[in-house]
Amino acid sequence: MSQKPIIETQNLTKSYGGQVAVNDLTFAVEEGEIFGFLGPNGSGKTTTLLMLLGLTEPTRGWARVSDFDPTKEPIKVKRIVGYIPENVGFYDDMDAIENLLFIARLNNMPES
């Protein structure tokens, strides 16, 4: 019996002006599978992740993450997905704890 995919895209496309960053991407990842994106700079890996996280909207097509639509339910997707960008934007003049507390305060999280 086949399970519903944990991540799924259909004809996912993203254009910036006249430049196509992701073109007609369709795939499915089943729960428990190990999956990754490989490709040269500018091939659409980061753009695809941003669409899966609801941080940018596709020009065409759709995505589902754990049965949530990242475009319509980005908060629900962010609650179940961990994402660390290449440049995380920590402040060099703060130590690790100070950086975490700063981010927590920005998000109205209790310090305890």
C-alpha positions in Angstrom: 0.0 0.0 0.0 1.5 3.3 -1.1 1.6 6.2 1.4 1.0 9.8 0.6 4.3 11.6 -0.2 5.8 13.7 2.5 6.9 16.2 -0.1 5.4 16.5 -3.6 5.5 19.0 -6.4 3.7 19.2 -9.7 4.9 21.4 -12.6 6.6 23.7 -10.1 7.9 26.7 -12.0 9.4 30.0 -10.8 10.3 32.9 -13.0 12.0 36.2 -12.0 11.1 38.7 -14.7 12.0 36.9 -18.0 14.5 34.5 -16.3 13.2 31.0 -15.4 14.8 29.7 -12.2 12.8 26.5 -11.9 11.0 25.0 -14.9 8.2 22.4 -14.6 9.7 20.4 -11.6 7.6 17.4 -10.6 8.8 14.9 -7.9 7.6 13.1 -4.8 9.5 12.0 -1.7 8.1 9.3 0.5 8.4 9.3 4.3 11.8 7.8 5.3 13.5 8.4 1.9 16.8 10.3 1.8 16.5 13.0 -0.8 18.7 16.0 -1.9 19.3 18.5 -4.6 22.5 18.5 -6.6 23.4 21.0 -9.3 25.6 23.9 -10.2 25.1 27.4 -9.0 22.0 29.0 -10.5 20.3 25.7 -11.3 17.3 26.4 -9.0 18.1 24.4 -5.9 17.6 27.3 -3.4 14.6 28.6 -5.3 13.0 25.2 -5.0 13.6 25.1 -1.3 12.2 28.6 -0.9 9.0 27.5 -2.6 8.8 24.4 -0.5 9.1 26.6 2.6 6.6 29.2 1.5 9.2 31.9 1.3 8.5 32.6 -2.4 5.4 31.7 -4.4 5.7 29.6 -7.6 4.8 31.2 -10.9 3.0 28.1 -11.9 2.4 24.6 -10.4 2.1 23.6 -6.8 3.9 22.0 -3.9 2.8 20.1 -0.8 4.8 19.5 2.4 3.4 17.0 4.8 0.0 17.7 3.2 0.3 21.5 3.7 0.4 24.0 0.8 3.5 26.2 1.5 1.9 29.1 -0.3 -1.3 29.1 1.8 0.0 27.6 5.0 3.6 28.7 5.4 3.5 28.8 9.2 2.4 25.1 9.4 5.2 24.1 7.0 7.8 26.1 9.0 6.7 24.3 12.2 7.7 20.9 10.8 10.7 21.8 8.6 14.2 22.8 9.7 16.1 25.0 7.3 19.5 26.6 7.7 20.6 28.8 4.8 24.2 29.0 3.7 24.5 32.5 5.2 22.6 32.4 8.5 23.1 36.0 9.4 24.4 35.7 12.9 26.1 38.7 14.4 29.8 38.2 14.8 30.0 40.5 17.9 27.6 38.2 19.8 28.3 34.7 21.1 26.0 31.8 20.2 23.7 32.2 23.3 23.4 36.0 22.7 22.4 35.3 19.0 19.8 32.7 20.0 18.3 35.0 22.7 18.2 37.9 20.2 16.3 35.7 17.6 14.0 34.4 20.4 13.2 38.0 21.5 12.4 39.0 17.9 9.9 36.1 17.8 8.4 36.9 21.2 9.6 33.6 22.6 10.1 33.3 26.4 13.7 33.1 27.5 13.2 30.1 29.9 
